[in-house]
Amino acid sequence: MANENDHERILKYLPYLSIFLLLIVWELIVDLGVVPKTLLASPVQVVKLFFLKLNMADPDGAVLSVHIWTSLKEALLGYLLALAIGIPLGLAMGWFVVVEGLARPIFEMIRPIPPVAWIPLAIFWFGIGLPGKVFIIWASGVVPCVINSFVGVRMTNPTFIRMARTYGASDWEIFKQICIPSALPMVFGGLQVALAASWTALVAAELIAADTGLGFLITMGRRLLMPDMIVLGMIMVGLTGVVIGIIVDRIERKLVAGVRR
């Protein structure tokens, strides 16, 4: 019993140990000159810059919180717009033949286009401000929302549908009371996929055209030959994405639990 507890305790701390070892190896690689400091910043340099950027706008023109808030605002607006349009459209395409006939050919033509391919057109239409970023994020997030919602409706148990028709239920009643609840697990699964796609597209958009944001921070690090700024931007992108993903996951669990009850 004691051995099992020790084993569980070791497994509990392994993730922290792996991160600690990664930081040590990373620091040694830079300090020993295996990789020049002009090409890679050490963890110590990145931490120092992090604390400096909390209150210092130079040399990129904004403090770190402004970059994070800009990216979050753009990402959440585009993501929520993708959910608001993609989920109802996918559900309707999965059940109503007319909606599928009208919307699916257009969707199939747009779906293979990479989100980054929309960036030049978005800049031409909206400039480098908020609307352009929201459009690019929407274009990347709406696709998994539509696909997962569509597949979720198509996976509805046909026995339930036939039983509902036997009792005289209309197509709308079957769609609302049977198809939508049945599709919810697939819909919720699509939320995380859409989030990852949206966050990736946002950073790509900011790398090309922006005046603030985490992608812009990375771009300025490249322009100013500051690898510590590049690494700081990358780390903040990863950490912010993880936090958003955890929040979405908890919301999904509560919603799924509510539906099951």
C-alpha positions as CSV (number, residue, x, y, z in Angstrom):
1,M,0.0,0.0,0.0
2,A,2.8,2.3,0.9
3,N,4.6,1.5,-2.4
4,E,1.4,2.4,-4.3
5,N,1.1,5.7,-2.6
6,D,4.8,6.5,-3.3
7,H,4.2,5.5,-7.0
8,E,1.2,7.8,-7.2
9,R,3.2,10.7,-5.6
10,I,6.0,10.3,-8.1
11,L,3.6,10.3,-11.0
12,K,2.0,13.4,-9.6
13,Y,5.2,15.4,-9.6
14,L,6.6,14.0,-12.9
15,P,5.1,16.8,-15.1
16,Y,6.8,19.5,-12.9
17,L,10.1,17.6,-13.0
18,S,10.0,17.4,-16.8
19,I,9.4,21.1,-17.1
20,F,12.2,21.8,-14.6
21,L,14.6,19.6,-16.5
22,L,13.7,21.3,-19.8
23,L,14.4,24.7,-18.3
24,I,17.8,23.5,-17.0
25,V,18.8,22.0,-20.3
26,W,17.6,25.0,-22.2
27,E,19.6,27.4,-19.9
28,L,22.8,25.3,-20.2
29,I,22.5,25.1,-24.0
30,V,22.5,28.9,-24.2
31,D,25.0,29.6,-21.4
32,L,27.5,27.1,-22.7
33,G,27.3,28.6,-26.2
34,V,25.9,25.4,-27.9
35,V,23.4,27.8,-29.4
36,P,24.4,31.5,-29.7
37,K,22.5,34.0,-27.6
38,T,21.8,35.9,-30.8
39,L,19.7,32.9,-32.0
40,L,18.1,31.7,-28.8
41,A,17.3,33.5,-25.5
42,S,17.8,31.7,-22.2
43,P,14.9,31.2,-19.7
44,V,16.5,33.8,-17.4
45,Q,16.5,36.4,-20.2
46,V,12.9,35.6,-21.1
47,V,11.8,35.9,-17.4
48,K,13.6,39.3,-17.1
49,L,11.9,40.6,-20.2
50,F,8.6,39.3,-19.0
51,F,8.8,41.5,-15.8
52,L,10.1,44.4,-17.8
53,K,7.2,44.2,-20.3
54,L,4.6,44.3,-17.5
55,N,5.2,48.0,-17.2
56,M,7.4,49.0,-20.1
57,A,6.0,49.7,-23.6
58,D,9.3,50.0,-25.4
59,P,10.6,48.8,-27.8
60,D,7.4,47.4,-29.5
61,G,5.0,50.2,-28.3
62,A,2.8,48.4,-25.8
63,V,3.0,46.6,-22.4
64,L,2.4,42.9,-22.3
65,S,-1.1,43.1,-20.9
66,V,-2.1,45.2,-24.0
67,H,-0.8,42.5,-26.4
68,I,-2.6,39.8,-24.5
69,W,-5.9,41.7,-24.2
70,T,-5.8,42.5,-28.0
71,S,-5.3,38.9,-28.9
72,L,-8.0,37.7,-26.5
73,K,-10.5,40.2,-27.7
74,E,-10.0,39.3,-31.3
75,A,-9.9,35.6,-30.6
76,L,-13.1,35.5,-28.5
77,L,-15.1,37.7,-30.9
78,G,-14.2,35.6,-33.9
79,Y,-14.6,32.3,-32.0
80,L,-18.1,33.2,-30.6
81,L,-19.2,34.4,-34.1
82,A,-18.0,31.1,-35.5
83,L,-20.0,29.2,-32.9
84,A,-23.1,31.3,-33.5
85,I,-23.1,30.7,-37.2
86,G,-21.4,27.4,-37.6
87,I,-23.3,25.3,-35.1
88,P,-26.9,26.2,-36.2
89,L,-25.8,25.9,-39.9
90,G,-24.3,22.5,-39.3
91,L,-27.3,21.2,-37.4
92,A,-29.7,22.5,-40.1
93,M,-27.6,21.0,-42.9
94,G,-27.6,17.6,-41.1
95,W,-31.4,17.4,-41.0
96,F,-33.1,19.7,-43.5
97,V,-32.6,18.6,-47.1
98,V,-33.2,22.1,-48.5
99,V,-30.6,23.7,-46.2
100,E,-28.1,21.0,-47.1
101,G,-28.8,21.4,-50.8
102,L,-28.3,25.2,-50.6
103,A,-25.5,25.5,-48.2
104,R,-23.3,22.4,-48.7
105,P,-22.0,23.1,-52.2
106,I,-20.8,26.6,-51.1
107,F,-19.4,25.2,-47.8
108,E,-17.5,22.4,-49.7
109,M,-15.9,25.0,-52.0
110,I,-14.8,27.2,-49.1
111,R,-13.8,24.5,-46.6
112,P,-10.5,23.4,-48.2
113,I,-9.2,27.0,-48.3
114,P,-6.6,27.5,-45.5
115,P,-7.5,30.3,-43.1
116,V,-4.2,32.1,-43.8
117,A,-5.2,32.4,-47.4
118,W,-7.9,34.8,-46.4
119,I,-5.4,37.2,-44.8
120,P,-4.6,39.3,-47.8
121,L,-8.2,39.7,-48.8
122,A,-9.2,40.5,-45.2
123,I,-6.6,43.2,-45.1
124,F,-7.9,44.6,-48.4
125,W,-11.5,44.6,-47.1
126,F,-11.0,45.6,-43.4
127,G,-7.5,46.8,-43.0
128,I,-5.3,45.6,-40.1
129,G,-7.8,46.5,-37.4
130,L,-10.2,44.4,-35.3
131,P,-12.8,43.5,-38.1
132,G,-10.1,41.9,-40.3
133,K,-8.8,39.7,-37.5
134,V,-12.3,38.7,-36.4
135,F,-13.1,37.7,-40.0
136,I,-10.0,35.5,-40.3
137,I,-10.7,33.8,-36.9
138,W,-14.3,33.2,-37.9
139,A,-13.2,31.7,-41.2
140,S,-11.0,29.2,-39.4
141,G,-13.4,28.4,-36.5
142,V,-16.6,28.0,-38.5
143,V,-15.5,25.0,-40.5
144,P,-15.1,22.5,-37.6
145,C,-18.3,23.9,-36.0
146,V,-20.3,23.1,-39.2
147,I,-18.7,19.7,-39.7
148,N,-19.1,18.4,-36.2
149,S,-22.7,19.7,-35.9
150,F,-23.6,18.1,-39.3
151,V,-22.0,14.7,-38.4
152,G,-23.6,14.8,-35.0
153,V,-27.1,15.1,-36.5
154,R,-26.4,12.4,-39.1
155,M,-25.3,10.0,-36.2
156,T,-28.7,10.3,-34.6
157,N,-30.1,6.8,-33.9
158,P,-32.6,6.1,-36.7
159,T,-34.7,4.0,-34.4
160,F,-35.5,7.1,-32.3
161,I,-36.5,9.0,-35.5
162,R,-38.8,6.2,-36.7
163,M,-40.4,5.9,-33.3
164,A,-41.1,9.6,-33.2
165,R,-42.6,9.5,-36.7
166,T,-44.8,6.6,-35.5
167,Y,-46.2,8.9,-32.8
168,G,-46.9,11.7,-35.3
169,A,-44.0,14.0,-34.5
170,S,-43.2,16.6,-37.2
171,D,-39.8,17.1,-38.8
172,W,-39.2,20.2,-36.7
173,E,-40.1,18.4,-33.4
174,I,-37.8,15.5,-34.3
175,F,-35.0,17.9,-35.1
176,K,-35.5,19.9,-31.9
177,Q,-36.2,17.1,-29.4
178,I,-34.1,14.2,-30.8
179,C,-31.5,15.3,-33.3
180,I,-30.1,18.3,-31.4
181,P,-29.7,16.5,-28.1
182,S,-28.1,13.5,-29.9
183,A,-25.7,15.8,-31.7
184,L,-24.5,17.7,-28.6
185,P,-21.5,15.5,-27.8
186,M,-20.1,16.0,-31.4
187,V,-20.9,19.7,-31.2
188,F,-19.1,20.1,-27.9
189,G,-16.1,18.2,-29.4
190,G,-16.0,20.7,-32.2
191,L,-15.6,23.6,-29.8
192,Q,-12.1,22.6,-28.8
193,V,-11.1,22.0,-32.5
194,A,-12.6,25.4,-33.5
195,L,-10.8,27.0,-30.6
196,A,-7.4,25.6,-31.6
197,A,-8.0,26.6,-35.3
198,S,-9.1,30.1,-34.3
199,W,-6.1,30.7,-32.0
200,T,-3.7,29.5,-34.6
201,A,-5.3,31.7,-37.3
202,L,-5.2,34.8,-35.0
203,V,-1.4,34.5,-34.4
204,A,-0.8,34.0,-38.1
205,A,-2.8,37.1,-38.9
206,E,-1.0,39.2,-36.3
207,L,2.3,38.0,-37.6
208,I,1.5,39.5,-41.0
209,A,-0.5,42.6,-40.2
210,A,-1.1,44.1,-36.8
211,D,-0.1,47.0,-34.5
212,T,-0.6,45.1,-31.2
213,G,-1.1,41.5,-30.1
214,L,1.0,38.5,-29.3
215,G,1.7,37.7,-32.9
216,F,2.8,41.3,-33.4
217,L,5.1,41.0,-30.4
218,I,6.8,38.0,-32.0
219,T,7.1,39.9,-35.3
220,M,8.7,42.9,-33.5
221,G,11.1,40.5,-31.8
222,R,12.2,39.3,-35.2
223,R,12.5,42.8,-36.6
224,L,14.5,44.1,-33.6
225,L,16.7,40.9,-33.5
226,M,15.5,40.1,-30.0
227,P,15.1,36.4,-29.5
228,D,14.0,36.9,-25.9
229,M,11.0,38.8,-27.2
230,I,10.2,36.1,-29.8
231,V,10.3,33.4,-27.1
232,L,8.3,35.5,-24.7
233,G,5.6,36.0,-27.3
234,M,5.5,32.2,-28.1
235,I,5.3,31.3,-24.5
236,M,2.4,33.7,-23.9
237,V,0.6,32.4,-26.9
238,G,0.9,28.9,-25.5
239,L,-0.1,29.8,-22.0
240,T,-3.0,31.9,-23.0
241,G,-4.3,29.2,-25.4
242,V,-4.0,26.6,-22.6
243,V,-6.0,28.8,-20.2
244,I,-8.8,29.4,-22.8
245,G,-8.9,25.7,-23.5
246,I,-9.3,24.8,-19.9
247,I,-12.2,27.3,-19.5
248,V,-13.9,26.0,-22.6
249,D,-13.5,22.4,-21.4
250,R,-15.1,23.2,-18.0
251,I,-18.0,25.0,-19.7
252,E,-18.5,21.9,-21.9
253,R,-18.5,19.6,-18.9
254,K,-21.2,21.6,-17.2
255,L,-23.3,21.8,-20.3
256,V,-23.0,18.1,-21.0
257,A,-23.8,17.3,-17.4
258,G,-26.9,19.6,-17.6
259,V,-28.1,17.9,-20.8
260,R,-27.6,14.4,-19.3
261,R,-29.7,15.4,-16.2
